[in-house]
């Protein structure tokens, strides 16, 4: 995943925009509205990166080995480790998402 330099946007501005983004997303009523919003917001490459991270999480929660995940999905170990850290100490988003897939 490409590196982002958040310094270009002042912290307070960035946090305010993120808050407003999440508020807007919470007001979307249908999966179609969310799909259209996300398609406008993210590039195809960004959507692929997000879905790849979800697949990494799914495989980690199924006890797949890092090497297997790397080979199957074409992701680096740093991505796998980042997702693992979020699974272990994040807000539960990955776990909730993957559990709802079952």
Secondary structure by P-SEA (a helix, b strand, c coil): ccccccccccaaaaaaaaaaaaaaaaacccaaaaaaaaaaaccaaaaaaaaaaaaaaaaaaacccaaaaaaaccccaaaaaaaaaaaacccaaaaaaaaaac
